Amino acid sequence: MNKKIKVLTLSDHPLSPSGVGTQTRYMIEGLLNTGNYEVISLGGAIKHNDYSPMLTEKYDESWKIFPVDGYGTPDHVRSIMANEQPDIVWFMTDPRFWPWLWMIENEVRPHAPMVYYHVWDNYPYPNFNKKFYDSNDVICTISKVTDDIVRTISPEVECIRIPHAVPNETFCPLPENSVQQYKKVHDKIQTDKILFFWNNRNARRKQSGTLLYWFKEFLDEVGHDNAALIMHTDPKDPHGQDLEAIMQNLELMSGQVLLSTLKVEPNELAMIYNIVDCTINISDAEGFGLSTLESLSCGTPIITTLTGGLQEQVTDGKNWFGVGIEPSSKAIIGSQDVPYIYEDRISKEDFLAALKKIYNMSEAERKELGLKGREYVLENYSFEGYMQQWDDTMKHIHQSYGSWDTRKKYKSWSIKEL
């Protein structure tokens, strides 16, 4: 390939730790490592102290990052289209954040195909999104649920499923001596307890407060000295509950619940997955769920709600890699932007049964369950496969849809029978 393909990305800042930012960075680095691409990124969704363009030491001029508020503006995109002439415009996250971009598709798409990496959590089919879906050349989907939704609502738009992935060489089973040494150094982690792990943002849909109340009831049954919960989150997140206040109210301040509040490097996070016996995610809505994927990649089983992308992680339809909990209620909730969507809530009784199922397993049974999960992840969500699929997809889009002087397939008009 002589001329490099130039890609404009819009998303969370690709160097931020959010799930969207992380997946964006993985995709970008995978492309850049081939030597066949240049990338311009609008880095949004965080507060910036400096809005100067950024370069990375490894990729230098091949990857330019422009910090923006929100996710950018039409003028940001117009400026980059005029000055950089990207071949592909790629953007990611919830469609509620992108109406402003779709409003100027008539300015963008005559020159470059628009590729949307789509996140959607649940049914019913969001027919209100059709106008958005139809404004793209290609939609890439993160889960089987999202894929079915897009293909059903907008069958005329090309759809490619590219599920999330995590670095499997980092998130992997670690040597037992390293795990035991880590436990010794961190004396708050009591090795004689069954350890459960919760790694999420402390936000409403993550059910963090519910988890604490239900876990307390579990401890009342099995004994407060026999199990513990590690929560890697911000207990004072303004979008969530005051977890420390809940812990004090429930008298869970004696080692039953351990708060991990500092940002840690992926290697240390992988170690935490290795020292625990099970990872929990009981969100009522989840596009994919990276913490459970990281856990399975480390060989640690999961307990999760059978919703969104979580349900395709915990089982392949035949085998289970933890405990999946069917929602006991599916309430239709909504807003002015999202008129309707299911909110999947599980029951306390089902959750306690899941905890006890993991608790009552032998160490060997839990390890076998987790290692089967790792095999499943390597086969279906490998990191190398994720990056290769993006490379193949971008080359396909560039060849099939063209850009600027070679633009193909895009028509600014349509014929409808009245």
ChimeraX attribute file (.defattr): number of C-alpha atoms within 10 A of each C-alpha:
attribute: neighborCount
match mode: 1-to-1
recipient: residues
	/A:1	7
	/A:2	5
	/A:3	8
	/A:4	14
	/A:5	19
	/A:6	20
	/A:7	23
	/A:8	25
	/A:9	24
	/A:10	27
	/A:11	24
	/A:12	29
	/A:13	27
	/A:14	25
	/A:15	14
	/A:16	16
	/A:17	14
	/A:18	16
	/A:19	17
	/A:20	20
	/A:21	22
	/A:22	20
	/A:23	21
	/A:24	25
	/A:25	20
	/A:26	20
	/A:27	21
	/A:28	23
	/A:29	18
	/A:30	20
	/A:31	23
	/A:32	18
	/A:33	12
	/A:34	11
	/A:35	13
	/A:36	16
	/A:37	22
	/A:38	21
	/A:39	22
	/A:40	21
	/A:41	28
	/A:42	27
	/A:43	28
	/A:44	21
	/A:45	19
	/A:46	15
	/A:47	12
	/A:48	12
	/A:49	7
	/A:50	10
	/A:51	13
	/A:52	11
	/A:53	13
	/A:54	16
	/A:55	14
	/A:56	12
	/A:57	8
	/A:58	11
	/A:59	15
	/A:60	10
	/A:61	14
	/A:62	17
	/A:63	23
	/A:64	19
	/A:65	22
	/A:66	20
	/A:67	24
	/A:68	24
	/A:69	14
	/A:70	16
	/A:71	21
	/A:72	20
	/A:73	14
	/A:74	13
	/A:75	9
	/A:76	13
	/A:77	19
	/A:78	15
	/A:79	11
	/A:80	15
	/A:81	18
	/A:82	9
	/A:83	9
	/A:84	13
	/A:85	17
	/A:86	23
	/A:87	26
	/A:88	26
	/A:89	23
	/A:90	23
	/A:91	24
	/A:92	23
	/A:93	19
	/A:94	14
	/A:95	19
	/A:96	11
	/A:97	12
	/A:98	18
	/A:99	13
	/A:100	13
	/A:101	21
	/A:102	20
	/A:103	13
	/A:104	14
	/A:105	18
	/A:106	14
	/A:107	16
	/A:108	20
	/A:109	22
	/A:110	18
	/A:111	23
	/A:112	30
	/A:113	28
	/A:114	25
	/A:115	22
	/A:116	25
	/A:117	23
	/A:118	22
	/A:119	23
	/A:120	24
	/A:121	21
	/A:122	22
	/A:123	18
	/A:124	10
	/A:125	17
	/A:126	17
	/A:127	16
	/A:128	13
	/A:129	17
	/A:130	14
	/A:131	13
	/A:132	18
	/A:133	23
	/A:134	18
	/A:135	21
	/A:136	20
	/A:137	20
	/A:138	22
	/A:139	27
	/A:140	23
	/A:141	25
	/A:142	23
	/A:143	25
	/A:144	16
	/A:145	22
	/A:146	24
	/A:147	21
	/A:148	16
	/A:149	21
	/A:150	27
	/A:151	17
	/A:152	14
	/A:153	18
	/A:154	18
	/A:155	13
	/A:156	13
	/A:157	16
	/A:158	15
	/A:159	20
	/A:160	17
	/A:161	17
	/A:162	22
	/A:163	20
	/A:164	23
	/A:165	25
	/A:166	22
	/A:167	16
	/A:168	20
	/A:169	12
	/A:170	17
	/A:171	24
	/A:172	22
	/A:173	23
	/A:174	16
	/A:175	10
	/A:176	11
	/A:177	9
	/A:178	13
	/A:179	17
	/A:180	14
	/A:181	10
	/A:182	16
	/A:183	17
	/A:184	13
	/A:185	9
	/A:186	10
	/A:187	9
	/A:188	10
	/A:189	18
	/A:190	17
	/A:191	15
	/A:192	9
	/A:193	17
	/A:194	19
	/A:195	22
	/A:196	24
	/A:197	26
	/A:198	23
	/A:199	21
	/A:200	20
	/A:201	19
	/A:202	23
	/A:203	18
	/A:204	14
	/A:205	17
	/A:206	20
	/A:207	20
	/A:208	24
	/A:209	18
	/A:210	14
	/A:211	18
	/A:212	19
	/A:213	16
	/A:214	16
	/A:215	23
	/A:216	21
	/A:217	15
	/A:218	19
	/A:219	17
	/A:220	11
	/A:221	11
	/A:222	13
	/A:223	12
	/A:224	17
	/A:225	15
	/A:226	15
	/A:227	21
	/A:228	23
	/A:229	24
	/A:230	20
	/A:231	23
	/A:232	21
	/A:233	20
	/A:234	21
	/A:235	21
	/A:236	14
	/A:237	13
	/A:238	10
	/A:239	11
	/A:240	18
	/A:241	18
	/A:242	16
	/A:243	20
	/A:244	16
	/A:245	12
	/A:246	16
	/A:247	19
	/A:248	11
	/A:249	11
	/A:250	13
	/A:251	12
	/A:252	20
	/A:253	12
	/A:254	11
	/A:255	16
	/A:256	22
	/A:257	22
	/A:258	18
	/A:259	16
	/A:260	15
	/A:261	12
	/A:262	9
	/A:263	12
	/A:264	11
	/A:265	9
	/A:266	13
	/A:267	12
	/A:268	14
	/A:269	18
	/A:270	20
	/A:271	21
	/A:272	19
	/A:273	31
	/A:274	23
	/A:275	23
	/A:276	22
	/A:277	23
	/A:278	29
	/A:279	25
	/A:280	25
	/A:281	24
	/A:282	26
	/A:283	25
	/A:284	23
	/A:285	24
	/A:286	24
	/A:287	20
	/A:288	26
	/A:289	21
	/A:290	23
	/A:291	22
	/A:292	27
	/A:293	27
	/A:294	25
	/A:295	30
	/A:296	33
	/A:297	32
	/A:298	26
	/A:299	29
	/A:300	30
	/A:301	32
	/A:302	32
	/A:303	25
	/A:304	25
	/A:305	26
	/A:306	26
	/A:307	27
	/A:308	26
	/A:309	26
	/A:310	28
	/A:311	22
	/A:312	16
	/A:313	28
	/A:314	26
	/A:315	17
	/A:316	13
	/A:317	9
	/A:318	5
	/A:319	12
	/A:320	18
	/A:321	25
	/A:322	26
	/A:323	22
	/A:324	24
	/A:325	21
	/A:326	17
	/A:327	17
	/A:328	13
	/A:329	13
	/A:330	14
	/A:331	12
	/A:332	13
	/A:333	11
	/A:334	12
	/A:335	8
	/A:336	6
	/A:337	10
	/A:338	13
	/A:339	12
	/A:340	19
	/A:341	20
	/A:342	18
	/A:343	22
	/A:344	23
	/A:345	22
	/A:346	20
	/A:347	13
	/A:348	17
	/A:349	10
	/A:350	15
	/A:351	23
	/A:352	16
	/A:353	14
	/A:354	19
	/A:355	17
	/A:356	14
	/A:357	13
	/A:358	21
	/A:359	20
	/A:360	12
	/A:361	11
	/A:362	10
	/A:363	13
	/A:364	9
	/A:365	12
	/A:366	21
	/A:367	17
	/A:368	16
	/A:369	20
	/A:370	26
	/A:371	21
	/A:372	19
	/A:373	29
	/A:374	28
	/A:375	16
	/A:376	21
	/A:377	22
	/A:378	17
	/A:379	10
	/A:380	15
	/A:381	22
	/A:382	22
	/A:383	20
	/A:384	14
	/A:385	16
	/A:386	21
	/A:387	21
	/A:388	16
	/A:389	19
	/A:390	18
	/A:391	20
	/A:392	11
	/A:393	16
	/A:394	20
	/A:395	16
	/A:396	12
	/A:397	20
	/A:398	19
	/A:399	13
	/A:400	14
	/A:401	21
	/A:402	20
	/A:403	21
	/A:404	17
	/A:405	9
	/A:406	13
	/A:407	18
	/A:408	17
	/A:409	11
	/A:410	16
	/A:411	9
	/A:412	10
	/A:413	6
	/A:414	5
	/A:415	5
	/A:416	5
	/A:417	3
	/A:418	3
